[in-house]
Amino acid sequence: MNPSLLELVKQRTVLLDGAMGTELMARGLPQGTFPEEWNTERPEVIKEVHLNYFGAGSDVVSTNSFGGSRINLANHNLNGRTVELNLAAARLAREAAPPGKYVAGSIGPTGKFLKPLGEFTEAEFEEVFTEQARALADGGADVLLVETQYDLREALCALRGARRASGLPVFVTMTFNLTRRGYFTTMGDSVARSMKELEKEGAQAVGANCSLNSEQMTGLVKVMRPETGLPLIAQANAGKPVLSSGGQVTASQGLEDYVRFVPDLVKYGANIIGGCCGTDPIYIKAIAQSVFGRKP
Amino acid sequence: MHKAIVDGDRARAGELAAEAVRAGLDLVEVVAKGYVPGIQKVGELWEQGEYFLPELISSAEAMKAAMAVLEPELQRSHLRARTSGKVVIGTIEGDIHDIGKNLVASMLQAGGFEVFDLGTDVKLDKFIEKAEAVGADFICLSALLTTTMVNQKRFVALLKERKLRAKYKVLVGGAPASQKWADEIGADGYAENAVAAVKLAKSLAPGRS
């Protein structure tokens, strides 16, 4: 019998996947089409991306549902299909997953603010996240991954909503910027407070993604590690997009430079590692080789 | 006034503006010496990592409340408080993310620019139409996604094609953007955040002092 993902994390470093949106673009996602629509329009493409990540060495892939909350989908008049699109997202990843591999149900931020800055209440956010999480759980996710959160209050709503929806473990990643006073979210949440509150609210793994490249992420891992006893997640961007001479958009932090910092991520205490913006299966393969040696 | 802005106290900022009007103060001076230093201080506090997005928004709102009182009075005496330039801003087509764009728009407005916010998913043509209609100095393009930031590049090309490139300063922003990106696509500037955007726009502003 395969160990649960949480058991696996205790045994060794676990690998997540990399970016989804750019992979879909490379496969012809037209401007203006919301990636989640392809869960039903082009399911074979979504599956192919998942398969490529598994092939590259990912233990876990995240579902194509980052913008799948009702609030996000409403921007594209897809809110009536919230359950359908999230259910499909989880099923596709489940179908792509070889035995012993895992599916994380991706839950991104709503893109809206809570009161007083915005119009929404915490109860409304929680409700919206519960709906999304339930569909992802029903579709076969092994864990729920609340990611790229820039507002701790919203992250806690998502965490509570996800826990309410199912018995699955919930992982949460915040996104931090480096200021002169250290790492903070856009809303001003510190690393210490974020880790503490998420742990208190029942997250089973916490960490950070996006915003920072792999070098900057090692600095953040050092700061996060002492703040929590939970498994720590780190998913760095490959720098920023740049134009290649051929006119293609590529990442500013090249593969070699990105992977150079992977041993430090592990050394400073990250247990679950993956990529974020600008990374692809080639990056994941290189991370796998860096973590497990040449022959994984 | 300085304190009302730094504290993000809308009610107080508006009250003080009304008092200044009643007392017959020189309102150009009131803006320049009372309110503007406040919003500059807010920018500094943000740069130092003391202030974050909620504080920036509150202070920009307080500035808006004060200007809402002062501007009609200034106009009555044919004076202008906003002299930094005209800005057309929007999130570029294909992209509906507006948190960063809204913040930049608010801070530019608080910083003395006349701002025309076109919202999100703005067609490239529409930026040009609006800029031509209002006689803009700046066109600011926001993009959150790697997949939509390429439209910033398309926009600069479109301006060139229309032979309008020299007429406007094009500024780009958004999480995936960078100075390098701005250079590569031939934009006039990039700012990493709303505070930097105001500084950048001021440094490139037409000579209106």
Interface residues (C-beta under 8 A of the other chain):
Chain A: A19 G21 T22 M25 L29 Q31 G32 N75 H76 G111 F113 L117 T179 R180 R181 G182 F184 T185 T186 M187 G188 C210 S211 K240 P241 V242 L243 V249 S252 C277 G278
Chain B: E47 Q48 G49 E50 Y51 F52 L53 P54 E55 I57 E93 G94 I96 H97 I99 D121 L145 T146 T147 T148 M149 V150 N151 K153 A175 P176 A177 S178 K180 W181 E184 I185
